[in-house]
Amino acid sequence: MVVASQSLEELCINSIRFLAIDAVQKANSGHPGLPMGAAPMAFVLWDRFMRYNPKNPHWFNRDRFVLSAGHGCMLQYALLHLMGYDSVTIDDLKQFRQWGSKTPGHPENFETLGVEVTTGPLGQGICNGVGLAAAEAHLAAKFNKPDATLVDHYTYVILGDGCNMEGISGEACSLAGHWGLGKLIALYDDNHISIDGSTDIAFTEDVCARFEAYGWHTLHVENGNTDLEAIARAIETGKSVTDKPTLIKVTTTIGFGSPNKADTAGVHGAALGPDEVKLTRDNLGWTYGEFEVPADALAHCRKAIERGASYQAEWEAQLAQYKTKYASEAAEFERLLSGELPSGWDKDLPNPSPEDKVLATRKHSETCLNALAPNLPELIGGSADLTHSNLTELKCSGNFQKGSYENRNLRFGVREHGMAAICNGIALHGSGLIPYCATFLVFADYLRGALRLSALSQAGVIYVLTHDSIALGEDGPTHQPVETIASLRIIPDLLTFRPADGRECAGAYKVAIASRKRPSALALTRQGVPNLVNSSADAVAKGAYVLNDCDGTPDLILLATGSEVGLCVTAAEKLTSEGKKVRVVSMPCWTLFEEQSDEYKESVLPKAVTKRLSVEAGTTFGWARYVGTAGASIGTDGYGASAPGETIMEKYGFTVDNVVAKANAL
């Protein structure tokens, strides 16, 4: 039955609230406050505005929804259940935060159908939203015609005070304003509470004024608790502004309806407790039991199923009409959505020879990108204001800017963290786009949070990280990565490459492009390196391989990556002339090597050969796995210095003579 004092919409909103309350209470873990306060804005958005199909969560032209304040995930799970998504049942809600459930403690795109991106670390979600909106803008500019529209959807984000405090949100939102992403609408849950208490203790800025300075259109709903029409008018107004993104500040009460805990930090991240749950039910006139949804509310919400089928059918009719008029574009569009790479996408990747000019691997990377781009129209990306150092510009395209969204060079400005999170959004848009982004390797620490989420959320972003060692020289220790590669290697599901020459660079790109569920990081030199006689692009897929070998069982194995592989080749020649039997192993990607069979690993690094020497112009950390207790490592476990790169390498022992001496000492 319907409680007389509640309208149907209020009944639906309270259903969201109490599903969240009950799930958090059952788990005795979670964040009930945000779902209780944000339920009205979320319901209005999902009920009146968003276009989606609960029975086909992957329907392409759906509006995207991102809960940037991911701790409030029960808001999203409740909506998915109420609106008819099969991925979230009542039983799933009852298993909130439990082992193996589809309702984890923060939204995970790989766990729950209907969740677009993984959120939780605050600020990441709004930046993903910028990426989703940028992807929509790019594809709309590429495929839409004056008489035919294929791509036309919005990206909606709910974010909180914490998201606005995190610096990453400022980076991406500044860029969204510059780009004029008019189909990005963010609803800011302005509840004035964070974990430490009232935001007045640390956060008193005028958020709308800041976003206006970014180039956003801003609105304020003063009563987000009960004024549903004001929320609806604000969203409608936001949709009418097409040349800039919109921020709607919606002032709410965290934990709305709880007599003793509303508007306090106590309701942010803890269950209400059985007594307060009862008081809240009484206060809101909720006569229903745990996890019980009133039939009228469920029936109303489930109308989304019929609407969604209609939306999709309408779009599919548009697609059919598009195919009759623009057959080649339609075929390209459908290929993109399938995730299938075009035939011959890698046919122009370079295969340099030892006779070719000595070049930095960053230069080989530039050659690879520009060999790929004409054959791989889904490749899109750019640099954090280091284009001419990272060498990442696609010569076949112009700049992605307001009014020219069809272009593929993304100018991110000095915004490493925002850049990476935006690329995650592009990768997870579901349209087959392959984003890459670039900076100096040492500044991977500026984007690490988003890079980790690339790996966690199965977003195949390609990170182009140049100036990869102390050999970069005069800029000194602040710019010389010594521990960075080692730290990247330990991130699960991240493929970290350090190619030795042009062929290995091409091989790294070949693996990275094909790896759509795993991100890749390419660590590339500033200084020139020779193209090695026996290097192999194909062998990069094995992670490590025998580059140069000897007759019979080797006395010694030299292991190296990147620029130090060539150094080991020369040292091996000298050792061979002294009567030693030496094998040189190039190890461009440890992760891929660890995935090979035991037989293959034994063929490269036989257990019987215990004399092993690793050479890498960075920390020795991690190399013990391969050199063992009988081996040794040449590296640097301190910081670099400011001097010409050649001088630094010599002073730190990266010379043929030192490699030979260390080898002989073994």
C-alpha angles and dihedrals in degrees: 000000000000118000104241095228093057128077119220091258091050089050090054092047092050089049088060091048097050096043085057093044093048096045093050091045093050091049091040084219136084145059115291098164100077096047090049092051100036097043094099096053092042093050094048090049096048096038102043109021119019120092113212140130114232091198092053108035090175096056101139104225095050119126111256120234124198125186098203090178087066096174086076090062094136085073089062096040091051091050093048091052096044094047092053108260109158090212094075118048129172087260089055090053089051088054093054110156093359129130113286096001126144089226106069124177093268128023112277118189092205093053106042126043108227094038107108101192138009111257136173107104097089119252095020094096097055088049090050086052090057088053093049091050092047090052090051091049092049095049093044090054091046101047111019117099131197089255100032133048123195103157117051118133140125132233113221122191132187110202134169142212091279092055090052092050094053112091094223091069091057091052095052097037091051088055092045089056091049091050092047095227098188095179094062114096120177123192110205113209097217101192099140094226131111132163094281093050132259113018087228088087093066113358120056104136124125100255094189091053090052092051091047087056088052089057099259128139108238135200135176128216103194097193109041092159099072112353099098093163092056089052091049093048091051093052091046090050091048091053090052091060103080104170101060139029119260130230115196112194106208112190109214142162114248110231091015110197098025107119097208106022106039113116093018135106088240092077094048102081111004139069115266093237124239095276094051091044089057092046090050091051089051093045094052095039092244108162096171127106130245112306090357116143118197111246093234092052093048092048091051094048093046089062082085087077093061092041091050094051089050092049092051094045090051091051093047089054088053089050091051091051090047090054092057092053103033108026099163094047090047091052090051091047093052091046090054092050091049091057090230114145115232119260111269094013091145099037095106098047107129125254103195121193130220088255092061122098118286107254138172114257088240086063091049087050090055089052091050094049092051092045090053101042100071091049096039110052091176091067109107133159151096149194140287093251092302100097095133092046097041090039094218105140117126105224093201094063143049129228124296101239139145104296094017104063092144090076123096107212107098113202103205099174119212093326108115098163096043089045093057094046091048089053089052088057092049091049092049096046089099096233101107096253115153111211126196130184134187145205138135113302093242089060091061081096088066091058102030096114092058093040090055089051090051087061096040095048096042095245110158097216116160115222115203105200115180135183089051107181149014086285090081085085131188100040086074137208097330089064100033113093113213103156099025101091091047090051092050092050092063095056106105115243094008114124107215114193129188104180120202099211146343096298094050089047090055089047091051091053091048091056094041095052092048093048102083095161097047130055121229132212118202114200107202135186130244092203125069120264128191122248103248123232097235102028116131134204092199093051090061087077087065091057094227134025143171106271099176126010143184135223112278126346112347122240090210140015121211112203123192147150134212120346092358093065091074089048090055092048090057093044090050090054090055093046090049090053087056091056101263123135106228135181121197116208122192113207108189095161123022093188093058091046091054089054093058124099120275088246093057093046090050090051090057100036109022112202090225091066104074098163102092132155123194121203121193129145094235140052119333088221111128098016092100086079089069106027096043127195094307094053137069141215135224110208142104123267093183133056127287129244141237109262139098110306094242091054093049093050091051094047092050093051102256094140135114091245093053093047089050092047093049090047092051090048088060 
